[in-house]
Amino acid sequence: VQFFQNDKTLDTSNLYNLLDKIGHIPLPPYIKRENEKSDLKDYQSIFAKNLGAVAAPTASLHFSETMLENLRKKHEIYHLT
């Protein structure tokens, strides 16, 4: 897939810069307000490690790195993508 801006192909870095500039965080539908800076952290799952990962399932938002580490001590954890 190629992306263009003003008839020029965007490389990955420029594409992400553009998306950061014009995009927004997809908040859950019950939140009726514009995006805030804190949403970058508050509405991102700890499982989303790759650049560009968005829209964390709200069921995972209560997980923290500490909680996940405690689970790892007692259980084997598998990541599926």
N, CA, C and O of each residue as an XYZ file, in Angstrom:
324
protein
N       0.850     -1.168      0.000
C       0.000      0.000      0.000
C       0.893      1.228      0.000
O       1.874      1.294      0.741
N       0.555      2.184     -0.821
C       1.285      3.445     -0.850
C       0.348      4.570     -0.427
O      -0.842      4.559     -0.741
N       0.904      5.532      0.286
C       0.160      6.708      0.698
C       0.819      7.927      0.078
O       2.044      8.010     -0.018
N      -0.014      8.868     -0.338
C       0.479     10.055     -1.018
C      -0.007     11.310     -0.311
O      -1.080     11.331      0.291
N       0.807     12.352     -0.399
C       0.417     13.682      0.051
C       0.970     14.662     -0.971
O       2.175     14.691     -1.223
N       0.097     15.459     -1.554
C       0.499     16.411     -2.600
C       1.261     15.710     -3.722
O       2.299     16.190     -4.178
N       0.734     14.575     -4.158
C       1.296     13.781     -5.259
C       2.679     13.201     -4.974
O       3.365     12.768     -5.899
N       3.099     13.186     -3.709
C       4.377     12.584     -3.335
C       4.109     11.385     -2.436
O       3.253     11.430     -1.552
N       4.859     10.309     -2.680
C       4.723      9.113     -1.852
C       5.263      9.403     -0.454
O       6.340      9.978     -0.298
N       4.501      9.000      0.555
C       4.936      9.180      1.942
C       5.702      7.943      2.401
O       5.225      6.819      2.241
N       6.887      8.148      2.970
C       7.577      7.022      3.586
C       6.959      6.786      4.964
O       6.130      7.576      5.417
N       7.353      5.727      5.615
C       6.738      5.346      6.890
C       6.834      6.459      7.928
O       5.855      6.752      8.615
N       7.991      7.073      8.045
C       8.185      8.128      9.032
C       7.253      9.311      8.774
O       6.606      9.808      9.696
N       7.185      9.754      7.534
C       6.308     10.882      7.198
C       4.835     10.518      7.353
O       4.022     11.360      7.736
N       4.492      9.269      7.057
C       3.107      8.831      7.232
C       2.708      8.903      8.701
O       1.646      9.433      9.029
N       3.553      8.372      9.591
C       3.232      8.424     11.019
C       3.186      9.859     11.532
O       2.353     10.182     12.378
N       4.060     10.715     11.039
C       4.012     12.129     11.436
C       2.695     12.768     11.014
O       2.095     13.526     11.776
N       2.248     12.461      9.803
C       0.979     13.000      9.321
C      -0.190     12.468     10.148
O      -1.085     13.226     10.523
N      -0.180     11.173     10.430
C      -1.259     10.594     11.234
C      -1.288     11.185     12.639
O      -2.365     11.416     13.191
N      -0.119     11.432     13.223
C      -0.068     12.079     14.539
C      -0.667     13.480     14.483
O      -1.301     13.934     15.435
N      -0.459     14.153     13.362
C      -0.931     15.532     13.217
C      -2.444     15.604     12.991
O      -3.116     16.445     13.588
N      -2.983     14.732     12.137
C      -4.398     14.858     11.761
C      -5.305     13.802     12.389
O      -6.529     13.938     12.358
N      -4.712     12.753     12.956
C      -5.518     11.670     13.510
C      -6.016     11.965     14.913
O      -5.693     12.996     15.502
N      -6.797     11.053     15.427
C      -7.241     11.165     16.813
C      -7.378      9.771     17.405
O      -7.480      8.781     16.680
N      -7.379      9.708     18.707
C      -7.490      8.442     19.416
C      -8.954      8.012     19.416
O      -9.824      8.792     19.804
N      -9.235      6.789     18.988
C     -10.628      6.329     18.991
C     -11.079      5.984     20.413
O     -10.856      4.876     20.901
N     -11.706      6.939     21.048
C     -12.175      6.746     22.419
C     -13.431      5.879     22.435
O     -14.157      5.804     21.443
N     -13.679      5.226     23.568
C     -14.928      4.459     23.691
C     -16.133      5.371     23.447
O     -16.078      6.563     23.750
N     -17.211      4.822     22.906
C     -18.358      5.652     22.516
C     -19.052      6.377     23.669
O     -19.762      7.356     23.440
N     -18.858      5.913     24.891
C     -19.519      6.574     26.020
C     -18.766      7.821     26.481
O     -19.261      8.544     27.346
N     -17.594      8.088     25.931
C     -16.843      9.302     26.271
C     -17.194     10.358     25.238
O     -16.845     10.235     24.063
N     -17.871     11.373     25.677
C     -18.401     12.408     24.780
C     -17.579     13.689     24.907
O     -18.061     14.694     25.429
N     -16.338     13.647     24.429
C     -15.478     14.828     24.451
C     -14.393     14.661     23.398
O     -14.216     13.583     22.831
N     -13.676     15.743     23.148
C     -12.547     15.701     22.225
C     -11.365     14.994     22.901
O     -11.315     14.876     24.125
N     -10.425     14.533     22.088
C      -9.221     13.895     22.628
C      -8.418     14.864     23.480
O      -8.406     16.072     23.243
N      -7.744     14.295     24.484
C      -6.813     15.038     25.330
C      -5.466     14.327     25.279
O      -5.400     13.139     24.963
N      -4.392     15.051     25.588
C      -3.048     14.458     25.565
C      -2.971     13.198     26.423
O      -2.329     12.223     26.034
N      -3.619     13.211     27.582
C      -3.551     12.072     28.499
C      -4.175     10.811     27.904
O      -3.895      9.705     28.367
N      -5.016     10.966     26.883
C      -5.642      9.804     26.252
C      -4.621      8.899     25.577
O      -4.844      7.694     25.455
N      -3.497      9.472     25.136
C      -2.451      8.658     24.510
C      -2.008      7.536     25.438
O      -1.702      6.433     24.984
N      -1.975      7.812     26.723
C      -1.581      6.806     27.706
C      -2.799      6.096     28.300
O      -2.806      4.874     28.442
N      -3.816      6.866     28.642
C      -4.961      6.311     29.364
C      -5.789      5.327     28.548
O      -6.394      4.413     29.109
N      -5.823      5.504     27.239
C      -6.638      4.626     26.400
C      -5.788      3.771     25.474
O      -6.180      3.476     24.344
N      -4.629      3.382     25.962
C      -3.772      2.468     25.221
C      -3.527      1.248     26.093
O      -3.213      1.374     27.276
N      -3.668      0.103     25.523
C      -3.461     -1.147     26.240
C      -1.970     -1.405     26.429
O      -1.161     -1.017     25.587
N      -1.605     -2.059     27.530
C      -0.204     -2.432     27.733
C       0.240     -3.457     26.702
O       1.437     -3.686     26.530
N      -0.709     -4.074     26.018
C      -0.385     -5.082     25.016
C      -0.041     -4.465     23.663
O       0.488     -5.156     22.793
N      -0.325     -3.201     23.473
C      -0.044     -2.530     22.202
C       1.360     -1.950     22.251
O       1.561     -0.832     22.724
N       2.312     -2.697     21.770
C       3.714     -2.286     21.846
C       4.229     -1.690     20.543
O       5.237     -0.984     20.549
N       3.561     -1.957     19.434
C       4.058     -1.519     18.133
C       3.551     -0.128     17.785
O       2.423      0.241     18.111
N       4.402      0.628     17.121
C       4.033      1.953     16.651
C       2.792      1.851     15.778
O       2.729      1.017     14.876
N       1.816      2.690     16.043
C       0.595      2.685     15.256
C      -0.527      1.872     15.862
O      -1.652      1.920     15.364
N      -0.258      1.126     16.923
C      -1.311      0.339     17.562
C      -2.317      1.291     18.205
O      -1.938      2.224     18.914
N      -3.590      1.047     17.951
C      -4.644      1.926     18.477
C      -5.835      1.107     18.931
O      -5.892     -0.108     18.737
N      -6.769      1.787     19.530
C      -8.069      1.219     19.892
C      -7.949     -0.044     20.725
O      -8.380     -1.124     20.321
N      -7.361      0.116     21.881
C      -7.248     -1.022     22.788
C      -8.628     -1.488     23.199
O      -9.513     -0.668     23.443
N      -8.822     -2.796     23.280
C     -10.103     -3.276     23.801
C     -10.279     -2.774     25.232
O      -9.368     -2.895     26.051
N     -11.424     -2.222     25.528
C     -11.612     -1.634     26.854
C     -11.486     -2.668     27.961
O     -11.213     -2.307     29.106
N     -11.675     -3.934     27.653
C     -11.535     -4.974     28.676
C     -10.102     -5.094     29.173
O      -9.880     -5.605     30.271
N      -9.127     -4.639     28.396
C      -7.728     -4.765     28.825
C      -7.184     -3.486     29.450
O      -6.037     -3.467     29.898
N      -7.966     -2.431     29.491
C      -7.446     -1.163     30.001
C      -7.119     -1.206     31.488
O      -6.328     -0.391     31.961
N      -7.703     -2.128     32.232
C      -7.419     -2.203     33.664
C      -6.113     -2.936     33.959
O      -5.668     -2.950     35.107
N      -5.487     -3.546     32.951
C      -4.207     -4.220     33.160
C      -3.085     -3.194     33.239
O      -3.057     -2.224     32.482
N      -2.166     -3.423     34.160
C      -0.975     -2.580     34.263
C       0.244     -3.480     34.085
O       0.127     -4.705     34.122
N       1.404     -2.875     33.895
C       2.635     -3.663     33.779
C       2.880     -4.465     35.057
O       3.336     -5.607     34.996
N       2.578     -3.872     36.208
C       2.767     -4.564     37.486
C       1.858     -5.784     37.582
O       2.297     -6.861     37.985
N       0.603     -5.614     37.215
C      -0.335     -6.731     37.269
C       0.105     -7.846     36.323
O       0.053     -9.025     36.675
N       0.533     -7.471     35.133
C       0.975     -8.463     34.164
C       2.213     -9.208     34.668
O       2.325    -10.420     34.484
N       3.127     -8.499     35.293
C       4.330     -9.138     35.841
C       3.960    -10.123     36.948
O       4.537    -11.208     37.023
N       3.018     -9.767     37.800
C       2.561    -10.686     38.850
C       1.915    -11.932     38.252
O       2.099    -13.034     38.768
N       1.172    -11.766     37.186
C       0.578    -12.918     36.508
C       1.654    -13.821     35.906
O       1.542    -15.046     35.950
N       2.701    -13.206     35.342
C       3.796    -13.983     34.742
C       4.500    -14.866     35.776
O       4.996    -15.941     35.441
N       4.541    -14.419     37.009
C       5.208    -15.192     38.060
C       4.490    -16.506     38.339
O       5.114    -17.476     38.770
N       3.188    -16.541     38.095
C       2.399    -17.725     38.431
C       1.844    -18.466     37.220
O       1.423    -19.617     37.330
N       1.845    -17.802     36.064
C       1.201    -18.387     34.888
C       2.048    -18.162     33.643
O       2.852    -17.233     33.574
N       1.850    -19.019     32.684
C       2.483    -18.834     31.386
C       1.555    -17.954     30.543
O       0.353    -18.209     30.465
N       2.109    -16.933     29.922
C       1.304    -15.982     29.156
C       1.698    -16.061     27.687
O       2.880    -16.085     27.347
N       0.696    -16.101     26.829
C       0.914    -16.130     25.382
C       0.308    -14.876     24.770
O      -0.783    -14.455     25.154
N       1.014    -14.284     23.823
C       0.515    -13.103     23.121
C       0.095    -13.510     21.714
O       0.874    -14.103     20.967
N      -1.119    -13.189     21.372
C      -1.644    -13.471     20.038
C      -1.896    -12.160     19.324
O      -2.398    -11.207     19.920
N      -1.551    -12.112     18.062
C      -1.829    -10.907     17.277
C      -2.530    -11.277     15.997
O      -2.853    -10.401     15.194
